[in-house]
Amino acid sequence: MKFLDKYYPVILAFVSFLLSVSLWFNGQKDEGMFVGIWVPSILGFGIYFRIVNSHKS
């Protein structure tokens, strides 16, 4: 697998985390918490799709 194909969920989750932290410290605490809960969702979907794709092979 190429690097981005393998690690895109981790990269997206990290970007989401950075957005969440920046919203939180800019005073938008509710929005920061909302975006912060995207992180485990993104990682969960990444794991799910990796498992589904591994069973197709």
C-alpha distance matrix in Angstrom:
0.0 3.7 6.5 8.3 6.2 6.1 9.6 11.5 13.9 14.8 15.5 17.5 19.4 20.3 21.6 23.5 24.9 26.1 27.7 29.4 30.8 32.0 33.8 35.3 36.8 38.0 40.2 38.3 37.9 37.6 34.9 33.0 33.2 32.0 28.9 28.4 28.1 25.0 22.9 22.9 22.7 19.5 18.0 19.5 18.1 14.5 15.2 16.9 14.3 11.6 14.5 15.6 12.3 12.1 15.8 15.4 13.5
3.7 0.0 3.8 5.7 5.3 6.2 8.7 10.1 13.3 13.9 13.7 16.0 18.3 18.7 19.6 22.0 23.5 24.1 25.8 27.8 29.1 30.0 31.9 33.6 34.9 35.9 38.3 36.6 36.5 36.4 33.5 31.6 32.2 31.1 27.8 27.4 27.6 24.4 22.3 23.0 22.8 19.3 18.2 20.3 18.8 15.2 16.6 18.6 15.9 13.8 17.1 18.1 15.0 15.3 19.0 18.5 16.9
6.5 3.8 0.0 3.8 5.5 5.3 6.1 8.1 11.3 11.1 10.6 13.4 15.5 15.4 16.6 19.2 20.3 20.8 22.7 24.8 25.7 26.7 28.8 30.4 31.5 32.7 35.2 33.7 33.5 33.6 30.8 28.7 29.4 28.6 25.2 24.6 25.1 22.1 19.8 20.7 21.0 17.4 16.2 18.8 17.8 14.2 15.7 18.3 16.1 14.0 17.5 19.0 16.4 16.8 20.6 20.6 19.3
8.3 5.7 3.8 0.0 3.8 5.4 5.2 5.2 8.9 9.6 8.5 10.6 13.2 13.6 14.1 16.5 18.2 18.8 20.2 22.4 23.7 24.5 26.3 28.2 29.5 30.4 32.8 31.0 31.0 31.0 28.0 26.2 27.0 25.9 22.4 22.3 22.7 19.5 17.6 18.9 18.7 14.9 14.5 17.1 15.7 12.4 14.7 16.9 14.5 13.3 17.0 18.0 15.7 16.9 20.5 20.2 19.6
6.2 5.3 5.5 3.8 0.0 3.8 5.9 5.9 8.8 10.5 10.5 11.9 14.3 15.5 16.2 18.0 19.9 21.0 22.2 24.0 25.8 26.8 28.2 30.1 31.7 32.6 34.8 32.7 32.5 32.0 29.1 27.6 27.9 26.5 23.3 23.3 23.1 19.8 18.1 18.7 18.0 14.5 13.9 15.8 13.9 10.6 12.7 14.3 11.6 10.2 13.9 14.6 12.0 13.4 16.9 16.4 15.9
6.1 6.2 5.3 5.4 3.8 0.0 3.8 6.0 8.0 8.8 9.9 11.8 13.3 14.5 16.1 17.7 19.0 20.4 22.1 23.5 25.0 26.4 28.0 29.4 31.1 32.4 34.4 32.5 31.9 31.6 29.0 27.1 27.1 26.1 23.0 22.3 22.0 19.1 16.8 17.0 17.0 13.7 12.1 14.1 13.1 9.4 10.6 13.0 11.0 8.8 12.3 13.9 11.8 12.3 16.0 16.4 15.7
9.6 8.7 6.1 5.2 5.9 3.8 0.0 3.8 5.6 5.4 6.3 8.7 10.0 10.7 12.5 14.3 15.4 16.7 18.5 20.0 21.3 22.8 24.5 25.8 27.3 28.8 30.9 29.1 28.5 28.4 25.9 23.7 23.9 23.2 20.0 19.1 19.3 16.5 13.9 14.6 15.0 11.6 10.2 13.0 12.5 8.9 10.7 13.6 12.2 10.7 14.2 16.0 14.5 15.2 18.8 19.4 19.2
11.5 10.1 8.1 5.2 5.9 6.0 3.8 0.0 3.8 5.4 5.0 6.1 8.5 9.8 10.5 12.2 14.0 15.3 16.4 18.1 19.9 21.1 22.4 24.2 25.9 26.9 28.9 26.9 26.6 26.3 23.5 21.7 22.2 21.0 17.7 17.5 17.6 14.4 12.6 13.8 13.5 9.8 9.6 12.4 11.1 8.2 11.1 13.3 11.6 11.2 14.9 16.0 14.7 16.3 19.5 19.8 20.0
13.9 13.3 11.3 8.9 8.8 8.0 5.6 3.8 0.0 3.8 5.4 5.1 6.0 8.5 9.9 10.4 12.1 14.2 15.2 16.2 18.2 19.9 20.9 22.2 24.3 25.6 27.2 25.0 24.3 23.7 21.2 19.4 19.4 18.2 15.1 14.6 14.3 11.2 9.2 10.1 9.8 6.2 5.8 8.8 8.0 5.4 8.4 10.8 10.0 10.1 13.4 14.8 14.4 15.9 18.8 19.6 20.4
14.8 13.9 11.1 9.6 10.5 8.8 5.4 5.4 3.8 0.0 3.8 5.5 5.1 6.1 8.6 9.8 10.3 12.3 14.2 15.0 16.4 18.3 19.8 20.8 22.6 24.2 26.0 24.3 23.4 23.4 21.1 18.7 18.8 18.3 15.1 13.9 14.3 11.8 8.9 10.0 11.1 8.0 6.6 10.3 10.7 8.2 10.2 13.3 13.1 12.5 15.5 17.5 17.1 18.1 21.2 22.3 22.7
15.5 13.7 10.6 8.5 10.5 9.9 6.3 5.0 5.4 3.8 0.0 3.8 5.4 5.1 6.2 8.6 9.8 10.6 12.4 14.1 15.4 16.6 18.4 19.9 21.3 22.6 24.8 23.1 22.9 23.1 20.4 18.1 18.9 18.4 14.8 14.3 15.3 12.6 10.2 12.5 13.1 9.7 9.7 13.3 13.1 10.8 13.4 16.2 15.4 15.1 18.4 20.0 19.2 20.5 23.7 24.4 24.7
17.5 16.0 13.4 10.6 11.9 11.8 8.7 6.1 5.1 5.5 3.8 0.0 3.8 5.4 5.1 6.1 8.6 9.9 10.5 12.2 14.3 15.4 16.4 18.3 20.2 21.0 23.0 20.9 20.7 20.4 17.5 15.7 16.5 15.4 11.9 12.0 12.8 9.6 8.1 10.8 10.7 7.2 8.6 11.9 11.2 9.9 13.1 15.2 14.5 15.1 18.3 19.4 19.1 20.9 23.7 24.2 25.1
19.4 18.3 15.5 13.2 14.3 13.3 10.0 8.5 6.0 5.1 5.4 3.8 0.0 3.8 5.5 5.0 6.1 8.7 9.8 10.3 12.3 14.2 15.2 16.3 18.4 19.9 21.4 19.4 18.6 18.4 16.0 13.8 14.0 13.4 10.1 9.2 9.9 7.4 4.8 7.6 8.5 5.9 6.6 10.1 10.7 9.8 12.3 14.6 14.9 15.5 18.1 19.7 20.0 21.4 24.1 25.1 26.1
20.3 18.7 15.4 13.6 15.5 14.5 10.7 9.8 8.5 6.1 5.1 5.4 3.8 0.0 3.8 5.3 4.9 6.2 8.6 9.7 10.5 12.3 14.2 15.2 16.6 18.3 20.3 18.9 18.3 18.9 16.5 13.8 14.6 14.8 11.4 10.1 12.0 10.1 7.4 10.4 12.1 9.7 9.9 13.5 14.3 13.0 15.3 18.0 18.2 18.2 21.0 22.9 22.8 24.0 26.9 28.0 28.6
21.6 19.6 16.6 14.1 16.2 16.1 12.5 10.5 9.9 8.6 6.2 5.1 5.5 3.8 0.0 3.8 5.4 5.1 6.2 8.5 9.9 10.6 12.3 14.2 15.5 16.4 18.7 17.1 17.3 17.8 14.9 12.6 14.3 14.0 10.3 10.3 12.5 10.3 8.9 12.4 13.2 10.7 12.0 15.5 15.5 14.6 17.4 19.7 19.4 20.0 23.0 24.3 24.1 25.8 28.7 29.3 30.1
23.5 22.0 19.2 16.5 18.0 17.7 14.3 12.2 10.4 9.8 8.6 6.1 5.0 5.3 3.8 0.0 3.8 5.5 5.1 6.1 8.7 9.9 10.5 12.2 14.4 15.3 16.9 14.8 14.5 14.6 11.8 9.7 10.9 10.3 6.6 6.8 9.0 6.8 6.2 10.0 10.6 8.9 10.9 13.8 14.1 14.0 16.8 18.6 18.9 20.0 22.6 23.8 24.1 26.0 28.5 29.3 30.5
24.9 23.5 20.3 18.2 19.9 19.0 15.4 14.0 12.1 10.3 9.8 8.6 6.1 4.9 5.4 3.8 0.0 3.8 5.4 5.0 6.2 8.6 9.9 10.5 12.4 14.2 15.8 14.3 13.4 14.1 12.1 9.0 9.9 10.7 7.5 5.9 8.8 8.2 6.4 9.9 11.7 10.7 11.6 14.7 15.8 15.6 17.7 20.0 20.8 21.4 23.8 25.5 26.0 27.4 30.0 31.1 32.2
26.1 24.1 20.8 18.8 21.0 20.4 16.7 15.3 14.2 12.3 10.6 9.9 8.7 6.2 5.1 5.5 3.8 0.0 3.8 5.4 5.2 6.1 8.6 9.9 10.7 12.2 14.6 13.6 13.6 15.0 12.7 9.6 11.7 12.7 9.5 8.8 12.2 11.4 10.1 13.7 15.2 13.8 14.9 18.1 19.0 18.4 20.8 23.2 23.5 24.0 26.8 28.4 28.5 29.9 32.7 33.7 34.5
27.7 25.8 22.7 20.2 22.2 22.1 18.5 16.4 15.2 14.2 12.4 10.5 9.8 8.6 6.2 5.1 5.4 3.8 0.0 3.8 5.5 5.1 6.1 8.6 10.1 10.5 12.6 11.1 11.6 12.6 9.7 7.4 10.2 10.5 7.3 8.1 11.4 10.5 10.5 14.2 15.0 13.9 15.8 18.7 19.1 19.1 21.8 23.7 23.9 25.0 27.7 28.8 29.1 31.0 33.5 34.2 35.4
29.4 27.8 24.8 22.4 24.0 23.5 20.0 18.1 16.2 15.0 14.1 12.2 10.3 9.7 8.5 6.1 5.0 5.4 3.8 0.0 3.8 5.5 5.2 6.1 8.7 9.9 11.1 9.3 8.8 9.7 7.5 4.3 6.6 7.8 5.3 5.1 8.8 9.1 9.3 12.7 13.8 13.6 15.4 17.8 18.8 19.3 21.6 23.4 24.2 25.4 27.7 29.0 29.7 31.4 33.7 34.8 36.2
30.8 29.1 25.7 23.7 25.8 25.0 21.3 19.9 18.2 16.4 15.4 14.3 12.3 10.5 9.9 8.7 6.2 5.2 5.5 3.8 0.0 3.8 5.5 5.0 6.2 8.5 10.2 9.7 9.1 11.3 9.9 6.4 8.6 10.9 8.9 7.8 11.6 12.4 11.7 14.9 16.7 16.4 17.6 20.3 21.6 21.7 23.8 25.9 26.8 27.6 29.9 31.6 32.2 33.6 36.1 37.3 38.4
32.0 30.0 26.7 24.5 26.8 26.4 22.8 21.1 19.9 18.3 16.6 15.4 14.2 12.3 10.6 9.9 8.6 6.1 5.1 5.5 3.8 0.0 3.8 5.4 5.3 6.1 8.8 8.8 9.6 12.0 10.1 7.5 10.8 12.4 10.4 10.5 14.3 14.5 14.3 17.8 19.1 18.5 20.1 22.9 23.7 23.8 26.2 28.2 28.7 29.6 32.2 33.6 34.0 35.6 38.2 39.1 40.2
33.8 31.9 28.8 26.3 28.2 28.0 24.5 22.4 20.9 19.8 18.4 16.4 15.2 14.2 12.3 10.5 9.9 8.6 6.1 5.2 5.5 3.8 0.0 3.8 5.6 5.1 6.6 5.3 6.6 8.6 6.6 4.8 8.5 9.9 8.6 9.6 13.0 13.6 14.4 17.7 18.5 18.4 20.5 22.8 23.5 24.2 26.7 28.3 28.9 30.3 32.6 33.7 34.4 36.3 38.6 39.5 40.9
35.3 33.6 30.4 28.2 30.1 29.4 25.8 24.2 22.2 20.8 19.9 18.3 16.3 15.2 14.2 12.2 10.5 9.9 8.6 6.1 5.0 5.4 3.8 0.0 3.8 5.5 5.5 5.3 4.5 7.7 7.4 4.7 7.3 10.0 9.7 9.4 12.8 14.3 14.8 17.6 19.0 19.4 21.0 23.2 24.5 25.2 27.2 29.0 30.1 31.3 33.4 34.8 35.7 37.3 39.5 40.7 42.2
36.8 34.9 31.5 29.5 31.7 31.1 27.3 25.9 24.3 22.6 21.3 20.2 18.4 16.6 15.5 14.4 12.4 10.7 10.1 8.7 6.2 5.3 5.6 3.8 0.0 3.8 5.3 7.2 7.5 11.1 10.8 8.4 11.1 13.8 13.1 12.7 16.2 17.6 17.6 20.5 22.2 22.3 23.6 26.1 27.4 27.8 29.9 31.9 32.8 33.7 36.0 37.6 38.2 39.7 42.2 43.3 44.6
38.0 35.9 32.7 30.4 32.6 32.4 28.8 26.9 25.6 24.2 22.6 21.0 19.9 18.3 16.4 15.3 14.2 12.2 10.5 9.9 8.5 6.1 5.1 5.5 3.8 0.0 3.8 5.8 7.9 11.0 10.2 9.1 12.3 14.3 13.6 14.3 17.7 18.6 19.2 22.4 23.5 23.5 25.3 27.7 28.6 29.1 31.5 33.3 33.9 35.1 37.6 38.8 39.4 41.2 43.6 44.5 45.8
40.2 38.3 35.2 32.8 34.8 34.4 30.9 28.9 27.2 26.0 24.8 23.0 21.4 20.3 18.7 16.9 15.8 14.6 12.6 11.1 10.2 8.8 6.6 5.5 5.3 3.8 0.0 3.8 5.6 8.8 9.2 8.7 11.3 13.4 13.8 14.4 17.4 18.9 19.9 22.8 23.8 24.3 26.2 28.2 29.3 30.2 32.4 33.9 34.9 36.3 38.5 39.6 40.6 42.4 44.5 45.6 47.1
38.3 36.6 33.7 31.0 32.7 32.5 29.1 26.9 25.0 24.3 23.1 20.9 19.4 18.9 17.1 14.8 14.3 13.6 11.1 9.3 9.7 8.8 5.3 5.3 7.2 5.8 3.8 0.0 3.8 5.7 5.5 6.1 8.8 10.1 10.8 12.0 14.7 16.0 17.6 20.4 21.0 21.6 23.9 25.6 26.4 27.7 30.0 31.2 32.1 33.8 35.9 36.8 37.9 39.9 41.8 42.7 44.5
37.9 36.5 33.5 31.0 32.5 31.9 28.5 26.6 24.3 23.4 22.9 20.7 18.6 18.3 17.3 14.5 13.4 13.6 11.6 8.8 9.1 9.6 6.6 4.5 7.5 7.9 5.6 3.8 0.0 3.8 5.5 5.0 6.2 8.6 9.9 10.2 12.6 14.7 16.1 18.4 19.3 20.5 22.4 23.9 25.2 26.6 28.4 29.7 31.1 32.7 34.4 35.6 36.9 38.7 40.5 41.7 43.5
37.6 36.4 33.6 31.0 32.0 31.6 28.4 26.3 23.7 23.4 23.1 20.4 18.4 18.9 17.8 14.6 14.1 15.0 12.6 9.7 11.3 12.0 8.6 7.7 11.1 11.0 8.8 5.7 3.8 0.0 3.8 5.4 5.2 6.2 8.7 9.7 11.1 13.3 15.4 17.3 17.7 19.2 21.5 22.5 23.5 25.4 27.3 28.1 29.5 31.4 33.0 33.9 35.4 37.4 39.0 40.1 42.1
34.9 33.5 30.8 28.0 29.1 29.0 25.9 23.5 21.2 21.1 20.4 17.5 16.0 16.5 14.9 11.8 12.1 12.7 9.7 7.5 9.9 10.1 6.6 7.4 10.8 10.2 9.2 5.5 5.5 3.8 0.0 3.8 5.5 5.0 6.2 8.4 10.2 11.3 13.6 16.1 16.1 17.1 19.7 21.0 21.6 23.2 25.5 26.3 27.3 29.3 31.2 31.9 33.2 35.3 37.1 37.9 39.9
33.0 31.6 28.7 26.2 27.6 27.1 23.7 21.7 19.4 18.7 18.1 15.7 13.8 13.8 12.6 9.7 9.0 9.6 7.4 4.3 6.4 7.5 4.8 4.7 8.4 9.1 8.7 6.1 5.0 5.4 3.8 0.0 3.8 5.4 5.3 5.9 8.8 10.2 11.6 14.3 15.1 15.8 17.9 19.6 20.6 21.9 24.0 25.3 26.4 28.0 29.9 31.0 32.2 34.0 36.0 37.1 38.8
33.2 32.2 29.4 27.0 27.9 27.1 23.9 22.2 19.4 18.8 18.9 16.5 14.0 14.6 14.3 10.9 9.9 11.7 10.2 6.6 8.6 10.8 8.5 7.3 11.1 12.3 11.3 8.8 6.2 5.2 5.5 3.8 0.0 3.8 5.5 4.8 6.5 9.1 10.6 12.4 13.4 14.9 16.7 17.9 19.3 21.0 22.6 23.7 25.3 27.0 28.5 29.7 31.2 32.9 34.6 36.0 37.9
32.0 31.1 28.6 25.9 26.5 26.1 23.2 21.0 18.2 18.3 18.4 15.4 13.4 14.8 14.0 10.3 10.7 12.7 10.5 7.8 10.9 12.4 9.9 10.0 13.8 14.3 13.4 10.1 8.6 6.2 5.0 5.4 3.8 0.0 3.8 5.4 5.6 7.2 9.9 11.8 11.6 13.2 15.7 16.5 17.3 19.3 21.3 21.9 23.3 25.4 26.9 27.7 29.2 31.2 32.8 33.9 36.0
28.9 27.8 25.2 22.4 23.3 23.0 20.0 17.7 15.1 15.1 14.8 11.9 10.1 11.4 10.3 6.6 7.5 9.5 7.3 5.3 8.9 10.4 8.6 9.7 13.1 13.6 13.8 10.8 9.9 8.7 6.2 5.3 5.5 3.8 0.0 3.8 5.5 5.4 7.6 10.5 10.4 11.0 13.5 15.1 15.7 17.1 19.4 20.4 21.4 23.2 25.2 26.0 27.2 29.2 31.1 32.0 33.9
28.4 27.4 24.6 22.3 23.3 22.3 19.1 17.5 14.6 13.9 14.3 12.0 9.2 10.1 10.3 6.8 5.9 8.8 8.1 5.1 7.8 10.5 9.6 9.4 12.7 14.3 14.4 12.0 10.2 9.7 8.4 5.9 4.8 5.4 3.8 0.0 3.8 5.3 5.9 8.4 9.6 10.6 12.2 13.9 15.3 16.5 18.3 19.7 21.1 22.5 24.3 25.7 26.9 28.5 30.5 31.8 33.5
28.1 27.6 25.1 22.7 23.1 22.0 19.3 17.6 14.3 14.3 15.3 12.8 9.9 12.0 12.5 9.0 8.8 12.2 11.4 8.8 11.6 14.3 13.0 12.8 16.2 17.7 17.4 14.7 12.6 11.1 10.2 8.8 6.5 5.6 5.5 3.8 0.0 3.8 5.4 6.3 6.9 9.1 10.7 11.5 13.0 14.9 16.3 17.3 19.1 20.8 22.1 23.3 25.0 26.6 28.2 29.7 31.6
25.0 24.4 22.1 19.5 19.8 19.1 16.5 14.4 11.2 11.8 12.6 9.6 7.4 10.1 10.3 6.8 8.2 11.4 10.5 9.1 12.4 14.5 13.6 14.3 17.6 18.6 18.9 16.0 14.7 13.3 11.3 10.2 9.1 7.2 5.4 5.3 3.8 0.0 3.8 5.8 5.1 6.0 8.6 9.8 10.5 12.1 14.2 15.1 16.3 18.2 19.9 20.9 22.2 24.1 25.9 27.0 28.9
22.9 22.3 19.8 17.6 18.1 16.8 13.9 12.6 9.2 8.9 10.2 8.1 4.8 7.4 8.9 6.2 6.4 10.1 10.5 9.3 11.7 14.3 14.4 14.8 17.6 19.2 19.9 17.6 16.1 15.4 13.6 11.6 10.6 9.9 7.6 5.9 5.4 3.8 0.0 3.8 5.4 5.3 6.3 8.6 10.1 10.8 12.5 14.3 15.6 16.7 18.6 20.2 21.3 22.7 24.8 26.2 27.7
22.9 23.0 20.7 18.9 18.7 17.0 14.6 13.8 10.1 10.0 12.5 10.8 7.6 10.4 12.4 10.0 9.9 13.7 14.2 12.7 14.9 17.8 17.7 17.6 20.5 22.4 22.8 20.4 18.4 17.3 16.1 14.3 12.4 11.8 10.5 8.4 6.3 5.8 3.8 0.0 3.8 5.5 5.1 5.9 8.5 9.7 10.4 12.0 14.2 15.2 16.4 18.2 19.8 20.9 22.7 24.5 26.2
22.7 22.8 21.0 18.7 18.0 17.0 15.0 13.5 9.8 11.1 13.1 10.7 8.5 12.1 13.2 10.6 11.7 15.2 15.0 13.8 16.7 19.1 18.5 19.0 22.2 23.5 23.8 21.0 19.3 17.7 16.1 15.1 13.4 11.6 10.4 9.6 6.9 5.1 5.4 3.8 0.0 3.8 5.5 5.0 6.2 8.5 9.9 10.4 12.2 14.1 15.3 16.4 18.2 19.9 21.3 22.7 24.8
19.5 19.3 17.4 14.9 14.5 13.7 11.6 9.8 6.2 8.0 9.7 7.2 5.9 9.7 10.7 8.9 10.7 13.8 13.9 13.6 16.4 18.5 18.4 19.4 22.3 23.5 24.3 21.6 20.5 19.2 17.1 15.8 14.9 13.2 11.0 10.6 9.1 6.0 5.3 5.5 3.8 0.0 3.8 5.4 5.2 6.2 8.7 9.9 10.6 12.3 14.3 15.4 16.4 18.3 20.3 21.3 23.0
18.0 18.2 16.2 14.5 13.9 12.1 10.2 9.6 5.8 6.6 9.7 8.6 6.6 9.9 12.0 10.9 11.6 14.9 15.8 15.4 17.6 20.1 20.5 21.0 23.6 25.3 26.2 23.9 22.4 21.5 19.7 17.9 16.7 15.7 13.5 12.2 10.7 8.6 6.3 5.1 5.5 3.8 0.0 3.8 5.5 5.0 6.2 8.6 10.0 10.6 12.4 14.3 15.3 16.5 18.7 20.3 21.6
19.5 20.3 18.8 17.1 15.8 14.1 13.0 12.4 8.8 10.3 13.3 11.9 10.1 13.5 15.5 13.8 14.7 18.1 18.7 17.8 20.3 22.9 22.8 23.2 26.1 27.7 28.2 25.6 23.9 22.5 21.0 19.6 17.9 16.5 15.1 13.9 11.5 9.8 8.6 5.9 5.0 5.4 3.8 0.0 3.8 5.4 5.2 6.1 8.7 9.9 10.7 12.3 14.2 15.4 16.9 18.7 20.6
18.1 18.8 17.8 15.7 13.9 13.1 12.5 11.1 8.0 10.7 13.1 11.2 10.7 14.3 15.5 14.1 15.8 19.0 19.1 18.8 21.6 23.7 23.5 24.5 27.4 28.6 29.3 26.4 25.2 23.5 21.6 20.6 19.3 17.3 15.7 15.3 13.0 10.5 10.1 8.5 6.2 5.2 5.5 3.8 0.0 3.8 5.4 4.9 6.1 8.5 9.8 10.4 12.1 14.0 15.5 16.7 18.8
14.5 15.2 14.2 12.4 10.6 9.4 8.9 8.2 5.4 8.2 10.8 9.9 9.8 13.0 14.6 14.0 15.6 18.4 19.1 19.3 21.7 23.8 24.2 25.2 27.8 29.1 30.2 27.7 26.6 25.4 23.2 21.9 21.0 19.3 17.1 16.5 14.9 12.1 10.8 9.7 8.5 6.2 5.0 5.4 3.8 0.0 3.8 5.4 5.3 6.1 8.6 10.0 10.6 12.2 14.5 15.6 17.0
15.2 16.6 15.7 14.7 12.7 10.6 10.7 11.1 8.4 10.2 13.4 13.1 12.3 15.3 17.4 16.8 17.7 20.8 21.8 21.6 23.8 26.2 26.7 27.2 29.9 31.5 32.4 30.0 28.4 27.3 25.5 24.0 22.6 21.3 19.4 18.3 16.3 14.2 12.5 10.4 9.9 8.7 6.2 5.2 5.4 3.8 0.0 3.8 5.6 5.1 6.2 8.6 9.9 10.5 12.6 14.6 15.9
16.9 18.6 18.3 16.9 14.3 13.0 13.6 13.3 10.8 13.3 16.2 15.2 14.6 18.0 19.7 18.6 20.0 23.2 23.7 23.4 25.9 28.2 28.3 29.0 31.9 33.3 33.9 31.2 29.7 28.1 26.3 25.3 23.7 21.9 20.4 19.7 17.3 15.1 14.3 12.0 10.4 9.9 8.6 6.1 4.9 5.4 3.8 0.0 3.8 5.5 5.2 6.2 8.6 9.9 11.0 12.7 14.9
14.3 15.9 16.1 14.5 11.6 11.0 12.2 11.6 10.0 13.1 15.4 14.5 14.9 18.2 19.4 18.9 20.8 23.5 23.9 24.2 26.8 28.7 28.9 30.1 32.8 33.9 34.9 32.1 31.1 29.5 27.3 26.4 25.3 23.3 21.4 21.1 19.1 16.3 15.6 14.2 12.2 10.6 10.0 8.7 6.1 5.3 5.6 3.8 0.0 3.8 5.4 5.0 6.0 8.4 10.0 10.7 12.7
11.6 13.8 14.0 13.3 10.2 8.8 10.7 11.2 10.1 12.5 15.1 15.1 15.5 18.2 20.0 20.0 21.4 24.0 25.0 25.4 27.6 29.6 30.3 31.3 33.7 35.1 36.3 33.8 32.7 31.4 29.3 28.0 27.0 25.4 23.2 22.5 20.8 18.2 16.7 15.2 14.1 12.3 10.6 9.9 8.5 6.1 5.1 5.5 3.8 0.0 3.8 5.5 5.2 6.1 8.7 10.1 11.1
14.5 17.1 17.5 17.0 13.9 12.3 14.2 14.9 13.4 15.5 18.4 18.3 18.1 21.0 23.0 22.6 23.8 26.8 27.7 27.7 29.9 32.2 32.6 33.4 36.0 37.6 38.5 35.9 34.4 33.0 31.2 29.9 28.5 26.9 25.2 24.3 22.1 19.9 18.6 16.4 15.3 14.3 12.4 10.7 9.8 8.6 6.2 5.2 5.4 3.8 0.0 3.8 5.5 5.1 6.4 8.9 10.4
15.6 18.1 19.0 18.0 14.6 13.9 16.0 16.0 14.8 17.5 20.0 19.4 19.7 22.9 24.3 23.8 25.5 28.4 28.8 29.0 31.6 33.6 33.7 34.8 37.6 38.8 39.6 36.8 35.6 33.9 31.9 31.0 29.7 27.7 26.0 25.7 23.3 20.9 20.2 18.2 16.4 15.4 14.3 12.3 10.4 10.0 8.6 6.2 5.0 5.5 3.8 0.0 3.8 5.5 5.4 6.6 9.2
12.3 15.0 16.4 15.7 12.0 11.8 14.5 14.7 14.4 17.1 19.2 19.1 20.0 22.8 24.1 24.1 26.0 28.5 29.1 29.7 32.2 34.0 34.4 35.7 38.2 39.4 40.6 37.9 36.9 35.4 33.2 32.2 31.2 29.2 27.2 26.9 25.0 22.2 21.3 19.8 18.2 16.4 15.3 14.2 12.1 10.6 9.9 8.6 6.0 5.2 5.5 3.8 0.0 3.8 5.4 5.2 6.8
12.1 15.3 16.8 16.9 13.4 12.3 15.2 16.3 15.9 18.1 20.5 20.9 21.4 24.0 25.8 26.0 27.4 29.9 31.0 31.4 33.6 35.6 36.3 37.3 39.7 41.2 42.4 39.9 38.7 37.4 35.3 34.0 32.9 31.2 29.2 28.5 26.6 24.1 22.7 20.9 19.9 18.3 16.5 15.4 14.0 12.2 10.5 9.9 8.4 6.1 5.1 5.5 3.8 0.0 3.8 5.5 5.6
15.8 19.0 20.6 20.5 16.9 16.0 18.8 19.5 18.8 21.2 23.7 23.7 24.1 26.9 28.7 28.5 30.0 32.7 33.5 33.7 36.1 38.2 38.6 39.5 42.2 43.6 44.5 41.8 40.5 39.0 37.1 36.0 34.6 32.8 31.1 30.5 28.2 25.9 24.8 22.7 21.3 20.3 18.7 16.9 15.5 14.5 12.6 11.0 10.0 8.7 6.4 5.4 5.4 3.8 0.0 3.8 5.5
15.4 18.5 20.6 20.2 16.4 16.4 19.4 19.8 19.6 22.3 24.4 24.2 25.1 28.0 29.3 29.3 31.1 33.7 34.2 34.8 37.3 39.1 39.5 40.7 43.3 44.5 45.6 42.7 41.7 40.1 37.9 37.1 36.0 33.9 32.0 31.8 29.7 27.0 26.2 24.5 22.7 21.3 20.3 18.7 16.7 15.6 14.6 12.7 10.7 10.1 8.9 6.6 5.2 5.5 3.8 0.0 3.8
13.5 16.9 19.3 19.6 15.9 15.7 19.2 20.0 20.4 22.7 24.7 25.1 26.1 28.6 30.1 30.5 32.2 34.5 35.4 36.2 38.4 40.2 40.9 42.2 44.6 45.8 47.1 44.5 43.5 42.1 39.9 38.8 37.9 36.0 33.9 33.5 31.6 28.9 27.7 26.2 24.8 23.0 21.6 20.6 18.8 17.0 15.9 14.9 12.7 11.1 10.4 9.2 6.8 5.6 5.5 3.8 0.0
